[in-house]
Amino acid sequence: MKPLLRVACFAVPCALLVAASAVSCGGRSSLRTRLRPGADGGAGGEAGAGGTTSSTSSTTSTTSTTSTTTTTGTGGNGGSVSHPIISGSPGSYMQAETSVAATADGRVAVAWIDVDMGGNSAMGYAISNDDGDSFPPVQVVLSPNGRQSSDPVLAVDPAGNFYLIWVGYYISGGGPSDMHFYVSKALAGETTFGPPVEAGNPADAALGDKPWIATTSTGGVIATWERDDESNGPDKGFGLVAARSPDGLTWQQSVIVNDPTFNVFRNLAYPCTSPLGARIYVAYVAISNQGYDIRLKYSDDGGATFSAQEMPVSLPSETVAFDDPTCVTDGQQVWVSYGIMNEPQGQAESDKSYKIRIAHSADGGSVDWRVDAQDSAAGSYFIHPQMVQESSGAIDVVYYTGDFDWDYEGSFRWGRATAPASGFPPSQVVERPVTFTQARGDSAWLGDYTGLFWQGNKLYTSYVVNTSGVAQIAFARFATN
């Protein structure tokens, strides 16, 4: 096999794409355009290139907002539906890349990347104490030592502690450098995240990308991310890392998979866990000279070791989108969602799919059935699907949809299947209109993922609204019973 085609661009200033914008890009989205067959370096990503002051958290002066709590539509092409923005901040250029988690006692945390007018990025968040009916003023978590911040993801444990993971880095020579993965913890009952701690090895000089985080059935925390070590040392290669912790404060790292030959690049590693079993699954995208595919590994010892073999999830005939796969598990069975394209792979902008496919495996060894989850009557293309499973076995998905890039009449939608193997009924509208755009450098950027969480017969979602030309975060809650 020939070595994987390498793309030298780490980050491209978004100012080249956005008129009158001084924001430049780094972190996760720029890495998405690296190391991809056919990629041209493209637009950069979400994070700014300026410096920030070293701090752990601070509060901005915004007012609380109220969120709707009922379902909003029944599919089709009806009128507008809108939810209040919860990320309002007078110093922000845009907000995107959002995540949500909720507790059984009615606390809801929402986080997002917040880019200011100078191009600096931090983790914006708000924690509601009334099940998302209202949110307090926005707060921010900053990366230590003036690093930029990107890719926030939330998790919550059964005790009600929230965990926030992200990647911090500097911009050096036009690209990200000195990348570290941080976790902050908000104790049960509190509305502020504590000081960041490192989930990775502080001495690790490798590049990295896209962290995800989940809690386990034993009360621990598991995090995953991509690691790109181009040194000549023993740890060199394209790989995926897992970090595990009993409390979110102390961490141990392990290798999910590593390729020292640099022939296969793996990224977007998404962990899924279940309160019904100890098995941890990780779904991810693998890229080689043969194209993109979705693969799966699992751990039965809390993330200390992973299965030797990679289970193929996608079919060789499928043109897989470079968009985050997600997975859910009941402790043994696993369902994996991913996008399928009908156009060339390796776009500089976000890949848009014409199908959202869900593959099922009874044991993590092979796929036994597949089903499509998108509502094709609602739009021709789909971006950033997220998936959760209810205790009943029903599966919920959310996604952006539109008929073409820069479709100003796009929408954000929710699909729910009570018997997933039998297919998904028509979706419901969460937000309409949404500008359906693949552009990463624009202030209307949809981000690279959305927030979705299920708890106590209620579905919680956070997402981007952008019809004003500026991406901001909205929140919605729905009853699922």
C-alpha positions as CSV (number, residue, x, y, z in Angstrom):
1,M,0.0,0.0,0.0
2,K,1.3,3.5,-0.8
3,P,1.6,5.9,2.1
4,L,-1.6,7.9,2.7
5,L,-1.7,11.2,0.8
6,R,-0.6,14.0,3.2
7,V,-2.0,17.5,3.1
8,A,0.4,20.1,4.5
9,C,-2.2,22.7,5.6
10,F,-2.9,22.7,9.3
11,A,-5.2,25.8,9.4
12,V,-6.4,28.4,7.0
13,P,-7.5,31.8,8.1
14,C,-11.2,32.1,7.8
15,A,-10.6,35.8,6.9
16,L,-9.7,34.5,3.4
17,L,-13.3,33.3,3.2
18,V,-15.3,35.7,5.3
19,A,-15.2,39.4,4.3
20,A,-14.3,41.8,7.0
21,S,-13.6,38.9,9.4
22,A,-10.4,38.7,11.4
23,V,-11.2,35.2,12.7
24,S,-8.7,32.5,11.8
25,C,-9.1,28.9,12.2
26,G,-7.4,26.0,14.0
27,G,-8.1,22.9,16.0
28,R,-10.5,20.2,14.9
29,S,-11.9,21.5,11.6
30,S,-8.5,22.3,10.2
31,L,-7.4,18.8,11.1
32,R,-10.4,17.4,9.2
33,T,-8.9,18.8,6.0
34,R,-5.6,17.2,6.7
35,L,-4.6,13.7,5.7
36,R,-7.6,13.1,3.5
37,P,-7.5,11.7,0.0
38,G,-8.4,14.5,-2.4
39,A,-8.4,17.3,0.3
40,D,-7.0,20.6,-0.8
41,G,-6.4,22.2,2.6
42,G,-9.7,24.1,2.3
43,A,-11.2,26.4,4.8
44,G,-10.1,26.3,8.3
45,G,-12.1,25.6,11.4
46,E,-13.8,27.2,14.3
47,A,-11.1,28.3,16.7
48,G,-9.3,31.7,16.7
49,A,-5.7,32.4,16.3
50,G,-5.2,35.1,18.9
51,G,-4.1,34.8,22.5
52,T,-6.2,34.6,25.6
53,T,-5.4,35.2,29.2
54,S,-4.7,32.3,31.4
55,S,-7.7,31.5,33.6
56,T,-10.0,28.7,34.6
57,S,-13.4,30.2,34.2
58,S,-15.2,33.5,34.1
59,T,-18.7,34.8,33.7
60,T,-20.0,37.2,31.0
61,S,-22.9,39.6,31.5
62,T,-25.8,38.1,29.6
63,T,-29.4,37.7,30.6
64,S,-31.1,34.4,31.2
65,T,-33.4,33.0,28.6
66,T,-36.4,30.7,28.4
67,S,-36.6,27.6,26.3
68,T,-39.7,25.9,24.9
69,T,-40.6,22.5,26.3
70,T,-43.0,21.0,23.8
71,T,-42.6,19.3,20.4
72,T,-42.7,21.7,17.5
73,G,-43.9,20.0,14.3
74,T,-44.7,16.9,12.3
75,G,-42.4,17.1,9.3
76,G,-43.3,18.4,5.9
77,N,-42.8,22.0,4.8
78,G,-44.8,23.9,7.3
79,G,-44.1,27.3,8.8
80,S,-41.3,28.6,10.9
81,V,-40.4,27.2,14.3
82,S,-37.9,28.9,16.6
83,H,-36.5,28.4,20.1
84,P,-34.8,31.1,22.2
85,I,-31.0,31.5,22.0
86,I,-29.2,30.6,25.2
87,S,-25.6,31.6,24.1
88,G,-26.1,35.3,23.8
89,S,-22.8,37.2,24.5
90,P,-22.1,40.8,23.3
91,G,-18.5,40.0,22.6
92,S,-19.0,36.9,20.5
93,Y,-18.4,36.6,16.8
94,M,-20.1,33.2,16.7
95,Q,-20.9,30.1,18.7
96,A,-21.1,26.5,17.4
97,E,-20.0,22.9,18.2
98,T,-22.5,22.4,21.0
99,S,-23.2,19.6,23.5
100,V,-25.8,18.9,26.1
101,A,-26.3,16.7,29.2
102,A,-29.0,16.4,31.8
103,T,-29.5,15.0,35.3
104,A,-32.5,13.1,36.8
105,D,-33.1,16.1,39.2
106,G,-33.6,18.6,36.5
107,R,-30.1,20.2,35.9
108,V,-29.2,20.7,32.2
109,A,-25.8,21.7,31.0
110,V,-25.1,23.1,27.5
111,A,-21.7,23.9,26.2
112,W,-20.3,25.3,22.9
113,I,-17.3,26.9,21.3
114,D,-17.4,30.7,21.7
115,V,-15.3,32.8,19.3
116,D,-14.9,36.4,20.2
117,M,-14.5,39.4,17.8
118,G,-10.7,39.1,18.0
119,G,-10.7,35.5,16.9
120,N,-10.0,34.0,20.3
121,S,-12.0,30.9,21.3
122,A,-13.1,29.5,24.7
123,M,-15.7,27.1,25.9
124,G,-19.0,28.8,26.6
125,Y,-21.6,27.1,28.8
126,A,-24.7,27.5,30.9
127,I,-26.2,25.2,33.5
128,S,-29.9,25.3,34.1
129,N,-31.5,24.3,37.4
130,D,-35.1,24.0,36.1
131,D,-34.8,21.4,33.4
132,G,-33.9,23.9,30.7
133,D,-36.9,26.2,31.2
134,S,-34.3,29.0,31.8
135,F,-30.6,29.4,31.7
136,P,-28.4,31.7,33.8
137,P,-25.8,34.1,32.4
138,V,-23.3,32.5,30.1
139,Q,-19.9,31.5,31.6
140,V,-16.7,30.5,29.9
141,V,-13.9,28.0,30.6
142,L,-10.5,28.9,29.2
143,S,-7.7,26.6,28.3
144,P,-4.6,27.0,30.5
145,N,-1.7,29.3,29.6
146,G,-3.4,31.2,26.9
147,R,-4.3,28.3,24.6
148,Q,-7.2,28.4,22.2
149,S,-10.1,26.0,22.8
150,S,-12.2,23.8,20.6
151,D,-14.5,20.7,20.4
152,P,-16.4,20.9,23.7
153,V,-18.3,17.7,24.7
154,L,-20.4,17.1,27.9
155,A,-21.1,14.0,29.9
156,V,-22.9,13.4,33.2
157,D,-22.6,10.6,35.8
158,P,-25.3,9.0,37.9
159,A,-24.4,11.2,40.8
160,G,-25.2,14.3,38.8
161,N,-21.6,15.5,38.2
162,F,-21.0,17.1,34.7
163,Y,-17.8,16.6,32.8
164,L,-16.6,18.9,30.0
165,I,-13.8,17.9,27.6
166,W,-12.1,20.0,24.9
167,V,-8.8,20.4,23.1
168,G,-6.5,23.3,23.9
169,Y,-3.7,24.4,21.6
170,Y,-1.6,27.3,20.3
171,I,-1.5,28.6,16.7
172,S,2.0,28.3,15.4
173,G,3.1,28.8,11.8
174,G,-0.4,28.9,10.6
175,G,-1.5,25.6,12.3
176,P,-2.3,24.1,15.7
177,S,0.6,23.1,18.0
178,D,1.2,22.0,21.6
179,M,-2.2,20.3,21.8
180,H,-3.7,19.2,25.1
181,F,-7.0,17.6,26.1
182,Y,-8.6,19.1,29.2
183,V,-11.5,18.1,31.4
184,S,-13.4,20.3,33.8
185,K,-15.9,19.0,36.3
186,A,-19.0,20.7,37.7
187,L,-20.0,19.0,40.9
188,A,-23.6,17.9,41.5
189,G,-25.8,20.9,42.4
190,E,-23.2,23.5,41.1
191,T,-23.5,25.7,38.1
192,T,-19.8,26.4,37.5
193,F,-17.1,24.1,36.1
194,G,-13.9,23.8,38.1
195,P,-10.3,24.1,37.0
196,P,-9.2,22.1,33.9
197,V,-7.1,18.9,34.4
198,E,-5.3,17.0,31.7
199,A,-6.9,13.8,30.4
200,G,-3.8,13.1,28.2
201,N,-0.2,12.9,29.0
202,P,1.1,16.5,29.6
203,A,4.4,15.6,28.0
204,D,2.9,14.3,24.8
205,A,4.0,16.5,21.9
206,A,1.8,14.8,19.3
207,L,-1.0,16.6,17.5
208,G,-4.5,15.5,18.3
209,D,-8.1,16.0,17.3
210,K,-11.8,15.6,18.3
211,P,-12.3,14.4,21.9
212,W,-15.5,12.7,23.0
213,I,-16.4,11.8,26.5
214,A,-18.9,9.4,28.2
215,T,-19.5,7.9,31.6
216,T,-19.5,4.2,32.3
217,S,-21.8,1.7,34.2
218,T,-19.2,1.5,37.0
219,G,-19.3,5.3,37.6
220,G,-16.1,6.0,35.7
221,V,-15.4,8.4,32.8
222,I,-14.0,7.5,29.4
223,A,-12.6,9.9,26.8
224,T,-11.3,9.3,23.3
225,W,-9.5,11.4,20.7
226,E,-7.2,11.1,17.6
227,R,-3.4,11.2,18.0
228,D,-1.0,12.0,15.2
229,D,2.6,11.5,16.1
230,E,5.0,12.1,13.2
231,S,8.2,11.6,15.2
232,N,10.6,8.8,14.7
233,G,9.9,7.5,18.3
234,P,8.3,4.3,19.4
235,D,4.8,5.9,19.6
236,K,4.8,7.3,16.1
237,G,1.8,6.8,13.9
238,F,-1.8,7.6,13.3
239,G,-3.9,6.4,16.2
240,L,-6.8,6.7,18.6
241,V,-6.3,7.2,22.3
242,A,-8.6,6.3,25.2
243,A,-8.3,7.9,28.7
244,R,-10.2,6.6,31.7
245,S,-10.8,8.1,35.1
246,P,-12.7,7.1,38.3
247,D,-13.6,10.8,39.0
248,G,-12.7,13.0,36.1
249,L,-9.6,14.3,38.0
250,T,-7.0,11.6,37.5
251,W,-6.5,9.9,34.2
252,Q,-4.8,6.9,32.6
253,Q,-4.3,6.6,28.9
254,S,-4.4,3.5,26.6
255,V,-4.2,2.9,22.9
256,I,-7.3,2.0,21.0
257,V,-5.5,1.5,17.7
258,N,-2.3,2.8,16.1
259,D,-0.7,2.6,12.7
260,P,3.0,3.3,12.7
261,T,3.1,3.0,8.9
262,F,0.8,6.0,8.4
263,N,-1.2,4.0,5.9
264,V,-4.5,4.4,7.7
265,F,-5.7,7.6,9.4
266,R,-8.4,7.2,12.0
267,N,-10.4,10.0,13.5
268,L,-13.7,11.1,15.1
269,A,-13.6,8.3,17.7
270,Y,-17.0,8.2,19.4
271,P,-17.4,6.2,22.7
272,C,-20.7,4.7,23.7
273,T,-21.6,3.0,27.0
274,S,-24.6,1.6,28.7
275,P,-25.8,1.4,32.4
276,L,-26.8,-2.2,31.6
277,G,-23.3,-3.5,30.9
278,A,-19.6,-2.8,31.2
279,R,-18.7,-3.0,27.5
280,I,-17.5,0.2,25.9
281,Y,-17.8,0.6,22.1
282,V,-15.8,3.1,20.0
283,A,-17.0,3.9,16.5
284,Y,-14.7,6.0,14.1
285,V,-13.8,6.9,10.6
286,A,-10.8,5.2,8.9
287,I,-9.2,6.8,5.8
288,S,-6.8,5.1,3.4
289,N,-6.0,5.2,-0.2
290,Q,-9.1,3.1,-0.8
291,G,-11.4,5.8,0.7
292,Y,-13.3,6.2,3.9
293,D,-15.0,3.6,6.0
294,I,-16.6,3.2,9.5
295,R,-15.0,0.8,12.0
296,L,-15.8,-0.3,15.5
297,K,-13.8,-1.6,18.5
298,Y,-14.8,-2.5,22.0
299,S,-13.3,-2.8,25.5
300,D,-14.5,-5.1,28.3
301,D,-12.1,-3.8,31.0
302,G,-13.1,-0.1,31.3
303,G,-11.0,1.1,28.4
304,A,-7.7,-0.4,29.5
305,T,-7.5,-2.6,26.4
306,F,-9.5,-2.9,23.2
307,S,-10.4,-5.7,20.9
308,A,-7.6,-6.7,18.6
309,Q,-9.7,-6.7,15.5
310,E,-11.6,-3.8,13.9
311,M,-15.1,-4.6,13.0
312,P,-16.1,-3.1,9.6
313,V,-19.4,-1.2,9.9
314,S,-19.9,0.4,6.5
315,L,-20.1,-1.5,3.2
316,P,-17.3,-1.2,0.6
317,S,-19.9,0.1,-1.8
318,E,-20.9,3.0,0.5
319,T,-19.3,6.4,0.0
320,V,-18.9,7.4,3.7
321,A,-19.0,11.0,4.7
322,F,-16.3,12.5,6.9
323,D,-18.9,13.4,9.6
324,D,-18.9,12.2,13.1
325,P,-20.3,8.6,13.5
326,T,-22.2,8.0,16.7
327,C,-23.1,4.8,18.5
328,V,-25.4,3.5,21.2
329,T,-25.3,0.3,23.1
330,D,-27.4,-1.7,25.6
331,G,-24.3,-3.3,27.0
332,Q,-24.0,-5.9,24.3
333,Q,-25.8,-4.9,21.1
334,V,-24.5,-1.8,19.4
335,W,-26.0,0.6,16.8
336,V,-23.8,2.9,14.7
337,S,-24.9,5.9,12.7
338,Y,-23.0,7.4,9.8
339,G,-23.5,9.5,6.7
340,I,-23.4,8.3,3.0
341,M,-22.6,10.7,0.2
342,N,-23.5,10.7,-3.5
343,E,-20.7,13.1,-4.4
344,P,-16.9,12.9,-4.2
345,Q,-15.3,12.5,-0.8
346,G,-12.6,14.9,0.5
347,Q,-14.4,18.2,0.3
348,A,-12.8,21.1,1.9
349,E,-16.1,22.0,3.6
350,S,-18.3,19.8,5.7
351,D,-19.4,16.6,3.9
352,K,-23.1,16.5,3.3
353,S,-24.9,13.1,3.1
354,Y,-28.0,12.0,1.2
355,K,-28.5,9.1,3.6
356,I,-28.1,8.7,7.4
357,R,-27.5,4.9,7.9
358,I,-27.8,3.0,11.1
359,A,-26.0,-0.4,11.3
360,H,-26.7,-2.9,14.0
361,S,-24.5,-5.6,15.5
362,A,-25.6,-8.1,18.1
363,D,-22.1,-8.5,19.6
364,G,-19.6,-6.1,18.0
365,G,-18.4,-8.9,15.7
366,S,-20.5,-8.2,12.5
367,V,-23.4,-6.2,11.2
368,D,-26.6,-8.0,10.9
369,W,-28.9,-5.3,9.6
370,R,-28.9,-1.7,8.4
371,V,-31.7,0.9,8.2
372,D,-31.9,4.5,6.9
373,A,-32.9,7.2,9.5
374,Q,-33.2,10.3,7.4
375,D,-36.5,12.0,6.4
376,S,-35.9,12.4,2.6
377,A,-39.2,14.2,2.3
378,A,-37.8,17.0,4.5
379,G,-34.6,17.6,2.5
380,S,-32.2,16.2,0.0
381,Y,-29.0,16.4,2.1
382,F,-28.1,16.0,5.8
383,I,-25.3,17.1,8.1
384,H,-24.2,16.2,11.6
385,P,-26.6,13.5,12.7
386,Q,-26.5,12.6,16.4
387,M,-28.1,9.5,17.9
388,V,-29.3,8.4,21.4
389,Q,-31.2,5.4,22.7
390,E,-34.0,5.4,25.2
391,S,-34.4,2.8,27.9
392,S,-37.3,1.3,25.9
393,G,-35.0,0.6,23.0
394,A,-36.4,3.5,20.8
395,I,-33.7,5.4,18.9
396,D,-33.7,9.2,18.4
397,V,-31.7,11.1,15.8
398,V,-31.3,14.8,15.1
399,Y,-29.7,16.4,12.0
400,Y,-29.7,19.5,9.8
401,T,-31.3,19.1,6.4
402,G,-31.5,21.2,3.2
403,D,-31.8,20.8,-0.5
404,F,-28.4,22.4,-1.4
405,D,-25.5,24.2,0.1
406,W,-26.6,27.6,1.4
407,D,-30.3,26.6,1.5
408,Y,-31.8,29.4,3.5
409,E,-35.0,27.3,4.1
410,G,-33.2,24.4,5.8
411,S,-34.2,22.9,9.1
412,F,-33.0,21.1,12.2
413,R,-35.1,17.9,12.7
414,W,-35.8,15.1,15.1
415,G,-36.6,11.5,14.1
416,R,-37.7,8.8,16.5
417,A,-38.1,5.0,15.8
418,T,-39.7,2.8,18.5
419,A,-38.7,-0.3,16.4
420,P,-35.5,0.9,14.7
421,A,-35.0,-2.2,12.5
422,S,-38.4,-1.4,10.9
423,G,-37.4,2.1,9.9
424,F,-38.1,5.7,10.9
425,P,-41.4,7.5,10.5
426,P,-41.5,11.2,9.3
427,S,-39.4,13.5,11.3
428,Q,-40.5,16.5,13.4
429,V,-39.2,20.0,13.0
430,V,-37.1,21.4,15.9
431,E,-36.0,24.6,14.2
432,R,-37.0,26.2,10.9
433,P,-35.6,28.0,9.0
434,V,-31.9,27.1,9.4
435,T,-29.3,28.1,6.8
436,F,-28.0,24.7,5.6
437,T,-24.4,25.4,4.9
438,Q,-21.3,23.4,4.5
439,A,-19.0,26.4,5.1
440,R,-16.6,26.1,8.0
441,G,-15.1,29.6,7.8
442,D,-18.3,31.6,7.8
443,S,-19.9,33.2,10.8
444,A,-23.0,31.2,10.1
445,W,-21.1,27.9,10.5
446,L,-23.2,25.0,11.7
447,G,-20.3,23.5,13.6
448,D,-19.3,19.9,13.2
449,Y,-21.8,18.3,15.6
450,T,-24.9,19.0,17.7
451,G,-25.9,18.1,21.3
452,L,-28.4,15.3,22.0
453,F,-29.2,13.6,25.3
454,W,-32.0,11.4,26.6
455,Q,-33.0,11.3,30.3
456,G,-36.2,10.3,32.1
457,N,-38.5,10.1,29.0
458,K,-37.3,13.5,27.8
459,L,-35.0,14.4,24.9
460,Y,-32.7,17.3,25.2
461,T,-31.0,18.9,22.2
462,S,-28.7,21.9,21.6
463,Y,-27.9,23.2,18.1
464,V,-27.0,26.2,15.9
465,V,-29.5,28.9,14.7
466,N,-27.9,31.0,12.0
467,T,-30.5,32.8,9.9
468,S,-29.1,36.2,11.1
469,G,-25.8,35.3,9.5
470,V,-24.2,34.6,12.9
471,A,-24.2,31.1,14.5
472,Q,-25.7,31.0,18.0
473,I,-26.9,28.2,20.3
474,A,-30.5,27.2,20.9
475,F,-32.0,24.6,23.2
476,A,-35.1,22.4,23.0
477,R,-36.7,19.7,25.2
478,F,-39.2,17.1,24.1
479,A,-41.3,14.5,25.8
480,T,-40.7,11.0,24.3
481,N,-43.4,9.0,26.1
